[in-house]
Amino acid sequence: MKKESKYESHKPNKDGIVTYSDTENETWDFLVSRQDRLIQSRACKEFIRGVELLNFTNKVPQHFEVSNVLREHTGWAIEPVPAIIPAQEFFELLANKKFPCANFIRTKEDIDYLQEPDIFHEVYGHSPLLTNQAYANFMQEYGKLASTVSGKVRMRLFRLFWFTIEFGLLKENNEYRAYGGGILSSKNETVYAIDSDVPERIDLNDPMTAFRTPYRIDILQPVYFVLNQLDDLFKLFDHDLIALAKESLELGNFAPKFQPKDTTTNSQSVMS
């Protein structure tokens, strides 16, 4: 997870306030307005409720503004971090009910494509569901689990995190709805994940299947894993996830359902 980024987080002043430019606020407003329209028939009801509770304005929110709402509902907070942090630190923050969030926003040149998790991805894509207790409890327990294992096993656990918290789907009234932040902060992925008949959608009955499924971060996902309801996240702990993660390393990956990176021309960021 440790990579270089061309973006740098803003430094808050002594009162913890970040000054965003007019251009940055305009970018935030554009992204929120566009995504608000797209999610109405595609996001799960818990996510839409969270967006309503956070009540985003046309300006980039301050970290403490989001944290105040989250603390009221689940005791969580937003933790300012640089653009990219190590996996160990990421999961340790989750274990302490803190969601890492950089305080930069993409430029207009990157409006539809961004690998780095900016404040729009983190705050709009993930914070709404941190107002939901079941989701918040899962995030904390998963953070505790993933912060206690070796690097290789941790990255295998991150794969399950990817297919749930970042790119998970639910069945709601027998229709697919998104809850993953990587989907719901991306214009293209939001439409593709729900409306397209191209990707494969697999019921997440056996975590081993997710552990052995490879993914790429820079394309529209060819595979989505589906739960019946948000509360089912916690049922994943009915399995010995560490043992399964270790076994999946021994068994190896399934054949990828995407082209090798150097020959792929269809590129969409998971964080866009």
C-alpha positions in Angstrom: 0.0 0.0 0.0 3.0 2.3 0.3 3.4 4.2 -2.9 4.5 7.7 -4.0 1.8 10.3 -4.7 2.0 13.5 -6.7 -0.5 15.0 -4.2 0.3 16.3 -0.7 -2.1 16.9 2.1 -2.7 20.5 3.3 -1.3 21.4 6.7 -4.0 22.7 9.0 -3.5 25.9 11.0 -3.2 26.0 14.8 -7.0 25.6 15.1 -7.1 22.5 12.9 -8.6 24.3 9.9 -7.4 23.7 6.4 -7.8 26.5 3.9 -9.0 25.2 0.5 -8.9 27.3 -2.6 -11.9 28.3 -4.6 -10.9 25.8 -7.3 -10.7 23.0 -4.7 -14.1 23.9 -3.3 -15.6 24.0 -6.8 -14.1 20.6 -7.5 -15.7 19.2 -4.3 -19.1 20.8 -5.2 -19.0 19.3 -8.7 -18.1 15.8 -7.4 -20.7 15.8 -4.7 -23.5 17.1 -6.9 -22.7 14.6 -9.6 -22.5 11.7 -7.3 -25.6 12.6 -5.3 -27.6 12.2 -8.5 -26.0 8.8 -9.4 -26.3 7.1 -6.0 -30.1 7.5 -5.6 -31.0 4.3 -7.4 -27.7 2.6 -6.9 -26.4 3.0 -3.3 -27.8 1.0 -0.3 -30.3 2.8 1.9 -27.8 3.0 4.8 -25.3 4.9 2.6 -27.9 7.4 1.4 -29.0 7.9 5.0 -25.4 8.6 6.0 -25.0 11.2 3.2 -28.2 12.9 4.6 -26.7 12.9 8.1 -23.4 14.4 7.0 -25.2 17.1 5.0 -22.3 18.1 2.8 -22.2 21.7 1.6 -20.6 23.1 -1.5 -17.2 23.5 0.3 -14.7 20.8 1.2 -15.5 19.8 4.8 -13.1 20.1 7.6 -12.0 16.9 9.3 -13.5 17.9 12.6 -16.9 18.7 11.0 -17.2 15.1 9.7 -15.8 13.7 13.0 -18.5 15.5 15.0 -21.3 13.7 13.1 -19.6 10.3 13.3 -18.9 10.6 17.0 -22.6 11.4 17.6 -23.7 8.2 15.8 -21.0 5.6 16.3 -18.1 7.1 18.2 -15.8 7.2 15.1 -13.6 10.1 13.9 -11.7 11.1 10.8 -7.9 11.0 11.2 -5.8 13.4 9.0 -3.0 11.5 7.2 -0.7 12.0 4.3 -1.9 10.9 0.9 -0.8 7.2 1.3 0.1 5.4 4.6 1.4 1.8 5.3 -1.1 -1.0 5.7 -0.1 -1.6 9.3 -0.8 2.0 10.2 -4.1 2.0 8.2 -5.5 -1.0 10.1 -4.3 0.2 13.5 -6.2 3.4 12.9 -9.4 1.4 12.1 -8.9 -0.6 15.3 -9.0 2.6 17.2 -12.2 3.9 15.5 -10.3 6.4 13.4 -10.7 6.5 9.6 -7.6 7.8 7.8 -8.3 10.6 5.4 -5.9 12.9 3.5 -7.0 16.5 3.2 -6.2 17.1 -0.5 -8.6 16.9 -3.4 -7.9 15.9 -6.9 -7.3 18.5 -9.6 -9.8 19.0 -12.4 -7.4 17.2 -14.7 -7.9 14.1 -12.6 -11.6 14.6 -12.1 -12.6 11.1 -13.4 -9.3 9.3 -12.7 -7.4 9.2 -9.5 -5.5 6.3 -7.9 -4.7 8.1 -4.7 -7.5 8.2 -2.1 -8.3 11.9 -1.8 -10.7 13.6 0.6 -13.6 13.0 -1.8 -13.1 9.3 -1.9 -12.5 9.0 1.9 -15.2 11.4 3.1 -17.9 10.9 0.5 -17.1 7.3 -0.3 -16.6 5.9 3.3 -17.8 8.3 5.9 -21.6 8.0 5.3 -21.6 4.3 6.3 -19.5 5.1 9.4 -22.7 6.6 10.8 -24.1 3.0 10.7 -23.2 0.9 13.8 -23.0 -2.5 12.1 -20.6 -1.2 9.5 -18.6 0.8 12.0 -18.3 -2.3 14.3 -17.1 -4.4 11.4 -14.5 -1.8 10.5 -13.1 -1.7 14.0 -12.9 -5.5 14.5 -11.4 -6.0 11.1 -8.8 -3.3 11.9 -7.9 -5.2 15.1 -7.6 -8.5 13.2 -5.5 -7.2 10.3 -3.1 -5.2 12.6 -2.0 -8.3 14.4 -0.7 -10.5 11.5 2.4 -10.6 9.3 2.7 -8.4 6.2 1.8 -11.1 3.6 -1.3 -12.2 5.6 -2.3 -8.6 6.2 -2.3 -7.9 2.5 -4.4 -11.0 1.9 -6.8 -9.6 4.5 -6.8 -6.4 2.6 -8.0 -8.3 -0.4 -11.2 -9.2 1.4 -11.4 -5.6 2.6 -11.2 -4.6 -1.0 -14.0 -6.8 -2.1 -16.3 -5.6 0.8 -15.5 -2.1 2.1 -14.1 -0.8 -1.2 -16.2 -2.7 -3.8 -18.9 -4.6 -2.1 -22.5 -4.9 -3.2 -25.7 -5.8 -1.4 -29.0 -7.3 -2.4 -31.8 -4.8 -1.5 -35.4 -5.8 -2.4 -33.8 -8.3 -4.8 -31.8 -5.6 -6.6 -28.1 -4.8 -6.4 -27.0 -1.8 -4.4 -23.5 -0.6 -3.7 -22.0 0.0 -0.3 -18.3 -0.1 -1.2 -16.6 3.3 -1.0 -14.5 2.7 -4.2 -17.7 2.3 -6.1 -19.7 5.1 -4.5 -17.0 7.7 -5.0 -16.6 6.9 -8.7 -18.9 8.1 -11.4 -18.1 5.3 -13.8 -17.9 2.5 -11.2 -21.2 3.5 -9.7 -23.1 3.0 -13.0 -21.0 0.0 -14.1 -21.3 -2.0 -10.9 -25.1 -1.7 -10.8 -26.3 -1.3 -14.4 -23.9 -3.2 -16.5 -24.3 -6.9 -17.4 -20.5 -7.2 -18.0 -19.1 -7.8 -14.5 -19.6 -11.0 -12.5 -21.4 -10.8 -9.2 -20.7 -13.5 -6.7 -22.5 -14.2 -3.4 -19.9 -13.8 -0.6 -20.7 -17.1 1.1 -17.1 -18.3 1.3 -14.4 -15.8 2.1 -11.8 -18.1 0.5 -13.2 -17.3 -2.9 -12.5 -13.6 -2.3 -9.1 -14.3 -0.8 -8.0 -16.1 -4.0 -9.5 -13.6 -6.5 -6.9 -11.2 -7.9 -7.8 -7.6 -8.6 -6.4 -4.4 -10.2 -6.8 -1.0 -8.8 -6.8 0.9 -12.1 -9.8 -0.7 -14.0 -13.5 -1.2 -13.6 -13.8 -4.3 -11.5 -14.6 -7.5 -13.4 -15.9 -9.2 -10.2 -18.1 -7.9 -7.3 -18.9 -9.9 -4.2 -22.5 -9.6 -2.8 -24.0 -9.7 0.7 -27.7 -9.9 1.5 -27.5 -7.1 4.0 -25.0 -4.8 5.7 -25.3 -6.7 9.0 -23.9 -9.8 7.2 -20.4 -8.2 7.2 -20.0 -9.4 10.8 -20.9 -13.0 9.8 -17.5 -13.0 8.0 -16.0 -13.4 11.5 -17.8 -16.7 11.8 -14.9 -18.0 9.7 -11.3 -18.1 10.9 -10.2 -15.4 8.5 -6.5 -15.5 9.4 -6.4 -19.3 8.8 -8.2 -18.9 5.5 -5.9 -16.0 4.4 -2.8 -18.2 5.1 -4.4 -21.1 3.3 -5.2 -18.9 0.3 -1.5 -17.9 0.1 -0.6 -21.6 -0.2 -3.3 -22.4 -2.7 -2.5 -19.3 -4.9 -4.7 -17.1 -6.9 -7.5 -18.0 -9.3 -6.8 -17.0 -12.9 -7.4 -13.2 -13.3 -10.5 -12.0 -15.0 -8.7 -9.0 -16.5 -5.9 -8.4 -19.0 -2.3 -7.9 -17.8 -1.7 -4.3 -17.0 0.7 -3.5 -19.8 -1.9 -4.6 -22.5 -5.0 -3.1 -20.9 -6.5 0.0 -22.5 -9.7 0.4 -20.4 -8.4 2.2 -17.4 -10.6 3.6 -14.6 -9.3 4.5 -11.2 -10.8 2.8 -8.2 -10.5 6.0 -6.2 -12.1 8.2 -8.8 
